[in-house]
Amino acid sequence: MSIDLNILWFVLIAVLFTGFFFLEGFDYGVGILLPFVAKEDKERRVVINTIGPHWDGNEVWLLTAGGAMFAAFPHWYATLFSGFYLALFLILVGLIIRGVAFEFRSKDENPKWRKTWDVALFVGSLLSAILWGVAFANIVRGVPIDASMTFTGTFFSLLNPFALLGGLVTLALFSLHGALFLSLKTTDVILERVKRILRWLWIPTTVIVVAFVGFSFIETDLFVGVNLVQGLGLATAVIALLVAAFMITKARYGTAFIGTGLTLAGTVVFLFGGLFPRVMPSTLGSEFDLTIYNASASPYTLQVMSIVALIFVPIVLGYQAWSYWVFRERVTADSHLEY
């Protein structure tokens, strides 16, 4: 029985985005919470050191997802990156600001220098976290795409209420995910501040997520003919978020962290499951939808990519798992790291 490589690569891209949001989600969250959990330079260094060894590896998931999209579904890539050009450019700016902040803050001991890069890390994390939600909400809602697979809208048409709510969803979930990560990686006064934030942060996060799900009934067709994959994704996301909220009230932060991670993973599965076999719905008519077939590369390209992925993906996964194992301990002011 032959394997449909178009479906395989659609699933692989969904998996890559799932890994990206799980790992980079707490990465963004730590950056967003930096000004609120760390009040002096030594404390800020501790917080940044919790993600210092991992942030660049986490972003590999995004680079791989973008590369896979470009190679497997070039028409999807072209329409998305041309239509969402300014939004994706702003995400890129946020990622660049974050990366430079990680590398530059420790190069000078001047307090103003370090504070400047700490602010840059916060802004870059905040901007990226919001815009990812805006981008994905627009993808599942649908955008104007004509017969030539060209996006005919504007940047401001992407700033609709549903998409902005999607931005709040990713901002809230990433912040909660990041706070739980910090609860597992910090000690003393920083840990106490994180715990105080967690006591109330789960409440608005849950409300925003529930509002987004409800708004999705109105703005999208995600709930029309719900399939098994969608149902499992949505059930996982909702149940995991409720479990995470309950575990936070019981101060069982490790289980809660798994819960927010599964919430992010379930959300991605739900969205991709609702899109399938489309990759970008068109609001100008279903006949203009981009699908895994009309937007794909040649069968030979997909075959070669599958072989390459089979060889190198396990290597990358193994290395990243090893890096998390090596840096598994809590970070203190005496840790021999400097970011």
Buried (B, 14 or more C-beta within 10 A) or exposed (E): EEEBBBEBBBBBBBBBBBBBBBBBBBBBBBBBBBBBBBEEBEBBBBBBBBBBBBBBBBBBBBEBBBBBBBBBBBBBBBBBBEBBEEBBEBBEBBBEBBBBBBEBBBEEEEEEBBBBBBBBBBBBBBBBBBBBBBBBBBBBBBBBBEEEBEBBBEEEBBEBEBBBBBBBBBBBBBBBBBBBBBBBBBEEBBBEBBBEBBEEBBEEBBEBBEEBBEBBEEBBBBEEEBEEBBEBBBEBBBBBBBBBBBBBEEEBBEBBBBBBBBBBBBBBBBBBBBBBBBBBBBBBEEEBBBBBEBBBBEEEBBEEBBEEBEEEBEEBEEEBEEEEEEBEEEBEEEBEBEB
